[in-house]
């Protein structure tokens, strides 16, 4: 499993979620796990993929950080 972590200001969450869904659907990528939480800096989104190349492409497109640790461990 390969995870991607994104940090966003709360004001950008809705537009970012829409962009992500469109991008994923166009490529027929299916995330295995999706989580979203608030922290002091804004909103942290984690998307886990079963296919490493999909995670890498998603991270590149949305300026995310690749993270191999299990979801919920950070």
PyMOL Python script that loads the backbone (N, CA, C, O; Angstrom):
from pymol import cmd

cmd.read_pdbstr("""\
ATOM      1  N   UNK A   1       0.856  -1.171   0.000  1.00  0.00           N
ATOM      2  CA  UNK A   1       0.000   0.000   0.000  1.00  0.00           C
ATOM      3  C   UNK A   1       0.900   1.231   0.000  1.00  0.00           C
ATOM      4  O   UNK A   1       1.901   1.270   0.715  1.00  0.00           O
ATOM      5  N   UNK A   2       0.559   2.200  -0.771  1.00  0.00           N
ATOM      6  CA  UNK A   2       1.332   3.441  -0.850  1.00  0.00           C
ATOM      7  C   UNK A   2       0.396   4.605  -0.613  1.00  0.00           C
ATOM      8  O   UNK A   2      -0.640   4.716  -1.270  1.00  0.00           O
ATOM      9  N   UNK A   3       0.747   5.470   0.313  1.00  0.00           N
ATOM     10  CA  UNK A   3      -0.097   6.604   0.667  1.00  0.00           C
ATOM     11  C   UNK A   3       0.440   7.915   0.143  1.00  0.00           C
ATOM     12  O   UNK A   3       1.639   8.071  -0.093  1.00  0.00           O
ATOM     13  N   UNK A   4      -0.476   8.862  -0.036  1.00  0.00           N
ATOM     14  CA  UNK A   4      -0.134  10.223  -0.421  1.00  0.00           C
ATOM     15  C   UNK A   4      -0.786  11.148   0.603  1.00  0.00           C
ATOM     16  O   UNK A   4      -1.974  11.022   0.902  1.00  0.00           O
ATOM     17  N   UNK A   5      -0.002  12.073   1.132  1.00  0.00           N
ATOM     18  CA  UNK A   5      -0.496  13.021   2.124  1.00  0.00           C
ATOM     19  C   UNK A   5      -0.461  14.419   1.526  1.00  0.00           C
ATOM     20  O   UNK A   5       0.547  14.846   0.963  1.00  0.00           O
ATOM     21  N   UNK A   6      -1.588  15.131   1.659  1.00  0.00           N
ATOM     22  CA  UNK A   6      -1.726  16.500   1.168  1.00  0.00           C
ATOM     23  C   UNK A   6      -2.162  17.388   2.313  1.00  0.00           C
ATOM     24  O   UNK A   6      -2.943  16.966   3.166  1.00  0.00           O
ATOM     25  N   UNK A   7      -1.668  18.608   2.342  1.00  0.00           N
ATOM     26  CA  UNK A   7      -2.119  19.597   3.322  1.00  0.00           C
ATOM     27  C   UNK A   7      -2.716  20.768   2.564  1.00  0.00           C
ATOM     28  O   UNK A   7      -2.114  21.294   1.627  1.00  0.00           O
ATOM     29  N   UNK A   8      -3.908  21.168   2.983  1.00  0.00           N
ATOM     30  CA  UNK A   8      -4.633  22.245   2.295  1.00  0.00           C
ATOM     31  C   UNK A   8      -5.229  23.216   3.294  1.00  0.00           C
ATOM     32  O   UNK A   8      -5.554  22.839   4.419  1.00  0.00           O
ATOM     33  N   UNK A   9      -5.373  24.479   2.879  1.00  0.00           N
ATOM     34  CA  UNK A   9      -6.169  25.395   3.687  1.00  0.00           C
ATOM     35  C   UNK A   9      -7.638  24.968   3.596  1.00  0.00           C
ATOM     36  O   UNK A   9      -8.064  24.490   2.545  1.00  0.00           O
ATOM     37  N   UNK A  10      -8.411  25.123   4.653  1.00  0.00           N
ATOM     38  CA  UNK A  10      -9.815  24.710   4.622  1.00  0.00           C
ATOM     39  C   UNK A  10     -10.604  25.330   3.465  1.00  0.00           C
ATOM     40  O   UNK A  10     -11.518  24.700   2.934  1.00  0.00           O
ATOM     41  N   UNK A  11     -10.265  26.530   3.081  1.00  0.00           N
ATOM     42  CA  UNK A  11     -10.998  27.213   2.006  1.00  0.00           C
ATOM     43  C   UNK A  11     -10.807  26.552   0.645  1.00  0.00           C
ATOM     44  O   UNK A  11     -11.588  26.800  -0.274  1.00  0.00           O
ATOM     45  N   UNK A  12      -9.778  25.712   0.502  1.00  0.00           N
ATOM     46  CA  UNK A  12      -9.503  25.045  -0.775  1.00  0.00           C
ATOM     47  C   UNK A  12     -10.004  23.604  -0.822  1.00  0.00           C
ATOM     48  O   UNK A  12      -9.896  22.945  -1.856  1.00  0.00           O
ATOM     49  N   UNK A  13     -10.544  23.116   0.276  1.00  0.00           N
ATOM     50  CA  UNK A  13     -10.915  21.710   0.367  1.00  0.00           C
ATOM     51  C   UNK A  13     -11.944  21.293  -0.680  1.00  0.00           C
ATOM     52  O   UNK A  13     -11.742  20.296  -1.373  1.00  0.00           O
ATOM     53  N   UNK A  14     -13.017  22.019  -0.806  1.00  0.00           N
ATOM     54  CA  UNK A  14     -14.093  21.633  -1.727  1.00  0.00           C
ATOM     55  C   UNK A  14     -13.609  21.561  -3.172  1.00  0.00           C
ATOM     56  O   UNK A  14     -13.871  20.577  -3.865  1.00  0.00           O
ATOM     57  N   UNK A  15     -12.914  22.583  -3.626  1.00  0.00           N
ATOM     58  CA  UNK A  15     -12.410  22.594  -5.009  1.00  0.00           C
ATOM     59  C   UNK A  15     -11.383  21.488  -5.225  1.00  0.00           C
ATOM     60  O   UNK A  15     -11.380  20.835  -6.269  1.00  0.00           O
ATOM     61  N   UNK A  16     -10.506  21.277  -4.236  1.00  0.00           N
ATOM     62  CA  UNK A  16      -9.484  20.235  -4.357  1.00  0.00           C
ATOM     63  C   UNK A  16     -10.126  18.852  -4.433  1.00  0.00           C
ATOM     64  O   UNK A  16      -9.703  18.020  -5.236  1.00  0.00           O
ATOM     65  N   UNK A  17     -11.130  18.601  -3.617  1.00  0.00           N
ATOM     66  CA  UNK A  17     -11.814  17.297  -3.629  1.00  0.00           C
ATOM     67  C   UNK A  17     -12.457  17.044  -4.995  1.00  0.00           C
ATOM     68  O   UNK A  17     -12.385  15.935  -5.524  1.00  0.00           O
ATOM     69  N   UNK A  18     -13.072  18.054  -5.546  1.00  0.00           N
ATOM     70  CA  UNK A  18     -13.686  17.924  -6.866  1.00  0.00           C
ATOM     71  C   UNK A  18     -12.633  17.630  -7.930  1.00  0.00           C
ATOM     72  O   UNK A  18     -12.818  16.740  -8.760  1.00  0.00           O
ATOM     73  N   UNK A  19     -11.531  18.375  -7.907  1.00  0.00           N
ATOM     74  CA  UNK A  19     -10.439  18.150  -8.860  1.00  0.00           C
ATOM     75  C   UNK A  19      -9.879  16.732  -8.738  1.00  0.00           C
ATOM     76  O   UNK A  19      -9.613  16.072  -9.743  1.00  0.00           O
ATOM     77  N   UNK A  20      -9.705  16.275  -7.508  1.00  0.00           N
ATOM     78  CA  UNK A  20      -9.172  14.930  -7.285  1.00  0.00           C
ATOM     79  C   UNK A  20     -10.110  13.868  -7.842  1.00  0.00           C
ATOM     80  O   UNK A  20      -9.668  12.931  -8.507  1.00  0.00           O
ATOM     81  N   UNK A  21     -11.405  14.013  -7.572  1.00  0.00           N
ATOM     82  CA  UNK A  21     -12.369  13.017  -8.035  1.00  0.00           C
ATOM     83  C   UNK A  21     -12.399  12.944  -9.559  1.00  0.00           C
ATOM     84  O   UNK A  21     -12.434  11.855 -10.132  1.00  0.00           O
ATOM     85  N   UNK A  22     -12.384  14.094 -10.209  1.00  0.00           N
ATOM     86  CA  UNK A  22     -12.372  14.121 -11.680  1.00  0.00           C
ATOM     87  C   UNK A  22     -11.106  13.448 -12.199  1.00  0.00           C
ATOM     88  O   UNK A  22     -11.169  12.612 -13.101  1.00  0.00           O
ATOM     89  N   UNK A  23      -9.973  13.806 -11.639  1.00  0.00           N
ATOM     90  CA  UNK A  23      -8.694  13.260 -12.081  1.00  0.00           C
ATOM     91  C   UNK A  23      -8.663  11.744 -11.885  1.00  0.00           C
ATOM     92  O   UNK A  23      -8.252  11.016 -12.788  1.00  0.00           O
ATOM     93  N   UNK A  24      -9.088  11.266 -10.726  1.00  0.00           N
ATOM     94  CA  UNK A  24      -9.119   9.824 -10.457  1.00  0.00           C
ATOM     95  C   UNK A  24     -10.053   9.099 -11.420  1.00  0.00           C
ATOM     96  O   UNK A  24      -9.697   8.050 -11.959  1.00  0.00           O
ATOM     97  N   UNK A  25     -11.249   9.653 -11.638  1.00  0.00           N
ATOM     98  CA  UNK A  25     -12.215   9.018 -12.537  1.00  0.00           C
ATOM     99  C   UNK A  25     -11.699   8.946 -13.970  1.00  0.00           C
ATOM    100  O   UNK A  25     -11.870   7.931 -14.644  1.00  0.00           O
ATOM    101  N   UNK A  26     -11.069  10.020 -14.433  1.00  0.00           N
ATOM    102  CA  UNK A  26     -10.544  10.032 -15.802  1.00  0.00           C
ATOM    103  C   UNK A  26      -9.510   8.933 -16.014  1.00  0.00           C
ATOM    104  O   UNK A  26      -9.405   8.391 -17.114  1.00  0.00           O
ATOM    105  N   UNK A  27      -8.758   8.603 -14.992  1.00  0.00           N
ATOM    106  CA  UNK A  27      -7.704   7.587 -15.091  1.00  0.00           C
ATOM    107  C   UNK A  27      -8.161   6.216 -14.608  1.00  0.00           C
ATOM    108  O   UNK A  27      -7.426   5.234 -14.709  1.00  0.00           O
ATOM    109  N   UNK A  28      -9.371   6.158 -14.087  1.00  0.00           N
ATOM    110  CA  UNK A  28      -9.917   4.919 -13.525  1.00  0.00           C
ATOM    111  C   UNK A  28      -9.059   4.374 -12.394  1.00  0.00           C
ATOM    112  O   UNK A  28      -8.898   3.164 -12.235  1.00  0.00           O
ATOM    113  N   UNK A  29      -8.507   5.310 -11.605  1.00  0.00           N
ATOM    114  CA  UNK A  29      -7.737   4.940 -10.418  1.00  0.00           C
ATOM    115  C   UNK A  29      -8.719   4.789  -9.259  1.00  0.00           C
ATOM    116  O   UNK A  29      -9.631   5.601  -9.101  1.00  0.00           O
ATOM    117  N   UNK A  30      -8.531   3.760  -8.459  1.00  0.00           N
ATOM    118  CA  UNK A  30      -9.387   3.512  -7.309  1.00  0.00           C
ATOM    119  C   UNK A  30      -8.567   3.523  -6.028  1.00  0.00           C
ATOM    120  O   UNK A  30      -7.866   2.552  -5.741  1.00  0.00           O
ATOM    121  N   UNK A  31      -8.638   4.590  -5.260  1.00  0.00           N
ATOM    122  CA  UNK A  31      -7.936   4.594  -3.976  1.00  0.00           C
ATOM    123  C   UNK A  31      -8.493   3.504  -3.062  1.00  0.00           C
ATOM    124  O   UNK A  31      -9.690   3.218  -3.082  1.00  0.00           O
ATOM    125  N   UNK A  32      -7.621   2.906  -2.270  1.00  0.00           N
ATOM    126  CA  UNK A  32      -8.044   1.871  -1.325  1.00  0.00           C
ATOM    127  C   UNK A  32      -8.595   2.498  -0.049  1.00  0.00           C
ATOM    128  O   UNK A  32      -9.545   1.983   0.541  1.00  0.00           O
ATOM    129  N   UNK A  33      -7.996   3.610   0.377  1.00  0.00           N
ATOM    130  CA  UNK A  33      -8.394   4.273   1.618  1.00  0.00           C
ATOM    131  C   UNK A  33      -8.307   5.776   1.408  1.00  0.00           C
ATOM    132  O   UNK A  33      -7.390   6.274   0.755  1.00  0.00           O
ATOM    133  N   UNK A  34      -9.274   6.490   1.970  1.00  0.00           N
ATOM    134  CA  UNK A  34      -9.258   7.952   1.936  1.00  0.00           C
ATOM    135  C   UNK A  34      -9.574   8.448   3.342  1.00  0.00           C
ATOM    136  O   UNK A  34     -10.527   7.986   3.971  1.00  0.00           O
ATOM    137  N   UNK A  35      -8.770   9.390   3.833  1.00  0.00           N
ATOM    138  CA  UNK A  35      -9.085   9.989   5.134  1.00  0.00           C
ATOM    139  C   UNK A  35      -8.792  11.473   5.089  1.00  0.00           C
ATOM    140  O   UNK A  35      -7.974  11.948   4.301  1.00  0.00           O
ATOM    141  N   UNK A  36      -9.475  12.183   5.948  1.00  0.00           N
ATOM    142  CA  UNK A  36      -9.358  13.638   6.000  1.00  0.00           C
ATOM    143  C   UNK A  36      -9.479  14.054   7.462  1.00  0.00           C
ATOM    144  O   UNK A  36     -10.380  13.604   8.170  1.00  0.00           O
ATOM    145  N   UNK A  37      -8.566  14.917   7.909  1.00  0.00           N
ATOM    146  CA  UNK A  37      -8.633  15.402   9.286  1.00  0.00           C
ATOM    147  C   UNK A  37      -8.146  16.846   9.338  1.00  0.00           C
ATOM    148  O   UNK A  37      -7.411  17.303   8.464  1.00  0.00           O
ATOM    149  N   UNK A  38      -8.564  17.538  10.360  1.00  0.00           N
ATOM    150  CA  UNK A  38      -8.116  18.904  10.563  1.00  0.00           C
ATOM    151  C   UNK A  38      -6.927  18.912  11.506  1.00  0.00           C
ATOM    152  O   UNK A  38      -6.846  18.107  12.434  1.00  0.00           O
ATOM    153  N   UNK A  39      -6.002  19.835  11.257  1.00  0.00           N
ATOM    154  CA  UNK A  39      -4.945  20.100  12.220  1.00  0.00           C
ATOM    155  C   UNK A  39      -4.746  21.607  12.268  1.00  0.00           C
ATOM    156  O   UNK A  39      -5.479  22.351  11.617  1.00  0.00           O
ATOM    157  N   UNK A  40      -3.786  22.050  13.012  1.00  0.00           N
ATOM    158  CA  UNK A  40      -3.586  23.500  13.183  1.00  0.00           C
ATOM    159  C   UNK A  40      -3.325  24.234  11.876  1.00  0.00           C
ATOM    160  O   UNK A  40      -3.708  25.394  11.727  1.00  0.00           O
ATOM    161  N   UNK A  41      -2.675  23.564  10.926  1.00  0.00           N
ATOM    162  CA  UNK A  41      -2.328  24.198   9.660  1.00  0.00           C
ATOM    163  C   UNK A  41      -3.413  24.140   8.609  1.00  0.00           C
ATOM    164  O   UNK A  41      -3.268  24.747   7.548  1.00  0.00           O
ATOM    165  N   UNK A  42      -4.493  23.431   8.868  1.00  0.00           N
ATOM    166  CA  UNK A  42      -5.570  23.311   7.889  1.00  0.00           C
ATOM    167  C   UNK A  42      -6.125  21.907   7.850  1.00  0.00           C
ATOM    168  O   UNK A  42      -6.441  21.319   8.885  1.00  0.00           O
ATOM    169  N   UNK A  43      -6.243  21.372   6.643  1.00  0.00           N
ATOM    170  CA  UNK A  43      -6.825  20.057   6.436  1.00  0.00           C
ATOM    171  C   UNK A  43      -5.749  19.130   5.882  1.00  0.00           C
ATOM    172  O   UNK A  43      -5.023  19.489   4.955  1.00  0.00           O
ATOM    173  N   UNK A  44      -5.657  17.943   6.457  1.00  0.00           N
ATOM    174  CA  UNK A  44      -4.712  16.934   5.987  1.00  0.00           C
ATOM    175  C   UNK A  44      -5.517  15.809   5.355  1.00  0.00           C
ATOM    176  O   UNK A  44      -6.393  15.218   5.986  1.00  0.00           O
ATOM    177  N   UNK A  45      -5.206  15.528   4.106  1.00  0.00           N
ATOM    178  CA  UNK A  45      -5.867  14.459   3.356  1.00  0.00           C
ATOM    179  C   UNK A  45      -4.850  13.358   3.125  1.00  0.00           C
ATOM    180  O   UNK A  45      -3.699  13.625   2.779  1.00  0.00           O
ATOM    181  N   UNK A  46      -5.276  12.132   3.315  1.00  0.00           N
ATOM    182  CA  UNK A  46      -4.430  10.974   2.998  1.00  0.00           C
ATOM    183  C   UNK A  46      -5.215  10.060   2.075  1.00  0.00           C
ATOM    184  O   UNK A  46      -6.358   9.699   2.353  1.00  0.00           O
ATOM    185  N   UNK A  47      -4.583   9.696   0.977  1.00  0.00           N
ATOM    186  CA  UNK A  47      -5.186   8.794  -0.002  1.00  0.00           C
ATOM    187  C   UNK A  47      -4.211   7.638  -0.194  1.00  0.00           C
ATOM    188  O   UNK A  47      -3.063   7.852  -0.585  1.00  0.00           O
ATOM    189  N   UNK A  48      -4.662   6.418   0.078  1.00  0.00           N
ATOM    190  CA  UNK A  48      -3.824   5.222  -0.076  1.00  0.00           C
ATOM    191  C   UNK A  48      -4.235   4.477  -1.336  1.00  0.00           C
ATOM    192  O   UNK A  48      -5.418   4.333  -1.646  1.00  0.00           O
ATOM    193  N   UNK A  49      -3.227   4.012  -2.043  1.00  0.00           N
ATOM    194  CA  UNK A  49      -3.439   3.262  -3.284  1.00  0.00           C
ATOM    195  C   UNK A  49      -2.797   1.890  -3.159  1.00  0.00           C
ATOM    196  O   UNK A  49      -1.754   1.743  -2.522  1.00  0.00           O
ATOM    197  N   UNK A  50      -3.417   0.894  -3.760  1.00  0.00           N
ATOM    198  CA  UNK A  50      -2.843  -0.450  -3.806  1.00  0.00           C
ATOM    199  C   UNK A  50      -1.747  -0.532  -4.860  1.00  0.00           C
ATOM    200  O   UNK A  50      -0.854  -1.376  -4.775  1.00  0.00           O
ATOM    201  N   UNK A  51      -1.820   0.351  -5.853  1.00  0.00           N
ATOM    202  CA  UNK A  51      -0.857   0.365  -6.959  1.00  0.00           C
ATOM    203  C   UNK A  51       0.084   1.555  -6.769  1.00  0.00           C
ATOM    204  O   UNK A  51      -0.351   2.706  -6.799  1.00  0.00           O
ATOM    205  N   UNK A  52       1.374   1.274  -6.573  1.00  0.00           N
ATOM    206  CA  UNK A  52       2.360   2.318  -6.277  1.00  0.00           C
ATOM    207  C   UNK A  52       2.438   3.382  -7.369  1.00  0.00           C
ATOM    208  O   UNK A  52       2.579   4.566  -7.063  1.00  0.00           O
ATOM    209  N   UNK A  53       2.349   2.983  -8.625  1.00  0.00           N
ATOM    210  CA  UNK A  53       2.443   3.973  -9.711  1.00  0.00           C
ATOM    211  C   UNK A  53       1.266   4.938  -9.698  1.00  0.00           C
ATOM    212  O   UNK A  53       1.407   6.092 -10.105  1.00  0.00           O
ATOM    213  N   UNK A  54       0.113   4.480  -9.238  1.00  0.00           N
ATOM    214  CA  UNK A  54      -1.046   5.373  -9.118  1.00  0.00           C
ATOM    215  C   UNK A  54      -0.802   6.393  -8.013  1.00  0.00           C
ATOM    216  O   UNK A  54      -1.118   7.572  -8.174  1.00  0.00           O
ATOM    217  N   UNK A  55      -0.246   5.949  -6.901  1.00  0.00           N
ATOM    218  CA  UNK A  55       0.082   6.861  -5.800  1.00  0.00           C
ATOM    219  C   UNK A  55       1.093   7.906  -6.259  1.00  0.00           C
ATOM    220  O   UNK A  55       0.956   9.090  -5.951  1.00  0.00           O
ATOM    221  N   UNK A  56       2.098   7.466  -6.990  1.00  0.00           N
ATOM    222  CA  UNK A  56       3.127   8.384  -7.471  1.00  0.00           C
ATOM    223  C   UNK A  56       2.538   9.423  -8.429  1.00  0.00           C
ATOM    224  O   UNK A  56       2.879  10.603  -8.349  1.00  0.00           O
ATOM    225  N   UNK A  57       1.668   8.995  -9.318  1.00  0.00           N
ATOM    226  CA  UNK A  57       1.033   9.924 -10.258  1.00  0.00           C
ATOM    227  C   UNK A  57       0.144  10.920  -9.511  1.00  0.00           C
ATOM    228  O   UNK A  57       0.145  12.111  -9.821  1.00  0.00           O
ATOM    229  N   UNK A  58      -0.607  10.433  -8.537  1.00  0.00           N
ATOM    230  CA  UNK A  58      -1.489  11.298  -7.744  1.00  0.00           C
ATOM    231  C   UNK A  58      -0.665  12.320  -6.959  1.00  0.00           C
ATOM    232  O   UNK A  58      -1.012  13.500  -6.921  1.00  0.00           O
ATOM    233  N   UNK A  59       0.408  11.875  -6.344  1.00  0.00           N
ATOM    234  CA  UNK A  59       1.276  12.775  -5.580  1.00  0.00           C
ATOM    235  C   UNK A  59       1.856  13.851  -6.488  1.00  0.00           C
ATOM    236  O   UNK A  59       1.914  15.021  -6.109  1.00  0.00           O
ATOM    237  N   UNK A  60       2.281  13.465  -7.670  1.00  0.00           N
ATOM    238  CA  UNK A  60       2.834  14.432  -8.605  1.00  0.00           C
ATOM    239  C   UNK A  60       1.818  15.450  -9.056  1.00  0.00           C
ATOM    240  O   UNK A  60       2.127  16.638  -9.148  1.00  0.00           O
ATOM    241  N   UNK A  61       0.613  15.006  -9.337  1.00  0.00           N
ATOM    242  CA  UNK A  61      -0.429  15.911  -9.827  1.00  0.00           C
ATOM    243  C   UNK A  61      -0.908  16.885  -8.752  1.00  0.00           C
ATOM    244  O   UNK A  61      -1.176  18.050  -9.046  1.00  0.00           O
ATOM    245  N   UNK A  62      -1.017  16.415  -7.511  1.00  0.00           N
ATOM    246  CA  UNK A  62      -1.596  17.236  -6.448  1.00  0.00           C
ATOM    247  C   UNK A  62      -0.565  17.712  -5.419  1.00  0.00           C
ATOM    248  O   UNK A  62      -0.925  18.119  -4.314  1.00  0.00           O
ATOM    249  N   UNK A  63       0.698  17.659  -5.784  1.00  0.00           N
ATOM    250  CA  UNK A  63       1.789  18.135  -4.917  1.00  0.00           C
ATOM    251  C   UNK A  63       1.738  17.502  -3.528  1.00  0.00           C
ATOM    252  O   UNK A  63       1.902  18.175  -2.510  1.00  0.00           O
ATOM    253  N   UNK A  64       1.509  16.204  -3.515  1.00  0.00           N
ATOM    254  CA  UNK A  64       1.441  15.472  -2.261  1.00  0.00           C
ATOM    255  C   UNK A  64       2.771  14.856  -1.898  1.00  0.00           C
ATOM    256  O   UNK A  64       3.709  14.838  -2.695  1.00  0.00           O
ATOM    257  N   UNK A  65       2.835  14.357  -0.694  1.00  0.00           N
ATOM    258  CA  UNK A  65       4.032  13.682  -0.174  1.00  0.00           C
ATOM    259  C   UNK A  65       3.750  12.188  -0.108  1.00  0.00           C
ATOM    260  O   UNK A  65       2.773  11.764   0.508  1.00  0.00           O
ATOM    261  N   UNK A  66       4.610  11.388  -0.746  1.00  0.00           N
ATOM    262  CA  UNK A  66       4.462   9.936  -0.669  1.00  0.00           C
ATOM    263  C   UNK A  66       4.812   9.460   0.724  1.00  0.00           C
ATOM    264  O   UNK A  66       5.775   9.932   1.328  1.00  0.00           O
ATOM    265  N   UNK A  67       4.026   8.520   1.233  1.00  0.00           N
ATOM    266  CA  UNK A  67       4.208   8.006   2.589  1.00  0.00           C
ATOM    267  C   UNK A  67       3.836   6.545   2.605  1.00  0.00           C
ATOM    268  O   UNK A  67       2.692   6.191   2.320  1.00  0.00           O
ATOM    269  N   UNK A  68       4.784   5.693   2.933  1.00  0.00           N
ATOM    270  CA  UNK A  68       4.544   4.253   2.932  1.00  0.00           C
ATOM    271  C   UNK A  68       4.020   3.733   4.269  1.00  0.00           C
ATOM    272  O   UNK A  68       3.689   2.553   4.386  1.00  0.00           O
ATOM    273  N   UNK A  69       3.940   4.617   5.295  1.00  0.00           N
ATOM    274  CA  UNK A  69       3.445   4.145   6.591  1.00  0.00           C
ATOM    275  C   UNK A  69       1.955   3.845   6.511  1.00  0.00           C
ATOM    276  O   UNK A  69       1.254   4.440   5.693  1.00  0.00           O
ATOM    277  N   UNK A  70       1.465   2.948   7.330  1.00  0.00           N
ATOM    278  CA  UNK A  70       0.042   2.575   7.292  1.00  0.00           C
ATOM    279  C   UNK A  70      -0.867   3.778   7.588  1.00  0.00           C
ATOM    280  O   UNK A  70      -0.513   4.659   8.371  1.00  0.00           O
ATOM    281  N   UNK A  71      -2.019   3.795   6.960  1.00  0.00           N
ATOM    282  CA  UNK A  71      -2.999   4.854   7.198  1.00  0.00           C
ATOM    283  C   UNK A  71      -3.342   4.900   8.683  1.00  0.00           C
ATOM    284  O   UNK A  71      -3.492   3.866   9.335  1.00  0.00           O
ATOM    285  N   UNK A  72      -3.462   6.107   9.198  1.00  0.00           N
ATOM    286  CA  UNK A  72      -3.815   6.272  10.603  1.00  0.00           C
ATOM    287  C   UNK A  72      -2.657   6.205  11.556  1.00  0.00           C
ATOM    288  O   UNK A  72      -2.850   6.339  12.764  1.00  0.00           O
ATOM    289  N   UNK A  73      -1.436   5.999  11.045  1.00  0.00           N
ATOM    290  CA  UNK A  73      -0.292   5.894  11.949  1.00  0.00           C
ATOM    291  C   UNK A  73       0.386   7.240  12.195  1.00  0.00           C
ATOM    292  O   UNK A  73       1.308   7.324  13.006  1.00  0.00           O
ATOM    293  N   UNK A  74      -0.063   8.309  11.496  1.00  0.00           N
ATOM    294  CA  UNK A  74       0.605   9.582  11.673  1.00  0.00           C
ATOM    295  C   UNK A  74      -0.286  10.552  12.189  1.00  0.00           C
ATOM    296  O   UNK A  74       0.108  11.699  12.405  1.00  0.00           O
TER     297      UNK A  74
END
""", "prot")
cmd.dss("prot")
cmd.show_as("cartoon", "prot")
cmd.util.cbc("prot")
cmd.orient("prot")
